[in-house]
Amino acid sequence: MSDNGQPPLIRLENIYKQYTLAGETFNALDGISLTVNKGDFMAIIGPSGSGKSTLMNVLGCLDTPTSGKYFLDGSEVEELSEGKLAVIRNTKIGFIFQSFHLLPKLKAIENVELPLVYRGMSASERRSRAKEALTKVGLGEKMDHVPNQLSGGQQQRVAIARALAGVPPLLLADEPTGALDSKTSRDVMGLLKELNEEGNTIVLITHDPKVAEQAKRVVRIQDGQLTEERNEAS
């Protein structure tokens, strides 16, 4: 249980992810245990090859661990079918990627609506949620723009609005400032901090210490193991 008596949003118990290359087996994740409470803002930092991308894929239900247990918002997810994992990805997790992943021919508001289509949500509710999310990220005047009419920072804000529109318990951000200049990076991190202050739980994957230090908690991953943690709240 967390300090407020609620169960953690994320609980990893002794997670291993093994790969075999040229007849040799190695652990990309080597016995990782971790909890993330509701309302946390955690950065997971590590260099290339440290295991952070593998950990992000497990957290995002994009890959399953070789062994160990993963609980997300009360559901044990590591043994679910692909169909049920797809439902969890669509309802429990808002993804924010380095390369934005916007469809170039769709307007900003249509890009934000897209994940809601797969939920079977009505057109009017989709439009309402998309407008609200775009307004929240400061793009209320840019809803009808297609991606190439927007700056990189604005495109990332559309991607954040898309992640927010489904009101998921978890925002999972993979190098969200990696394609942005330093000023735009600061703006995007400022927005993520605002969203966290409003109660959104955020896990951010990064290789950049300046990005990581803006989170409340920092976990370092090296050789598939968590080696240190800083908690600003303590």
Sequence and secondary structure as in RCSB ss.txt:
>XXXX:A:sequence
MSDNGQPPLIRLENIYKQYTLAGETFNALDGISLTVNKGDFMAIIGPSGSGKSTLMNVLGCLDTPTSGKYFLDGS
EVEELSEGKLAVIRNTKIGFIFQSFHLLPKLKAIENVELPLVYRGMSASERRSRAKEALTKVGLGEKMDHVPNQL
SGGQQQRVAIARALAGVPPLLLADEPTGALDSKTSRDVMGLLKELNEEGNTIVLITHDPKVAEQAKRVVRIQDGQ
LTEERNEAS
>XXXX:A:secstr
  TTS   SEEEEEEEEEEEETTEEEEEEEEEEEEE TT EEEEE  TTSSHHHHHHHHTTSS  SEEEEEETTE
E TT  HHHHHHHHHHHEEEEETT    TTS HHHHHHHHHHTTT  HHHHHHHHHHHHHHTT TT TT  GGGS
 HHHHHHHHHHHHHHT  SEEEEESTTTTS HHHHHHHHHHHHHHHHTT EEEEEES HHHHTTSSEEEEEETTE
EEEEEETT 
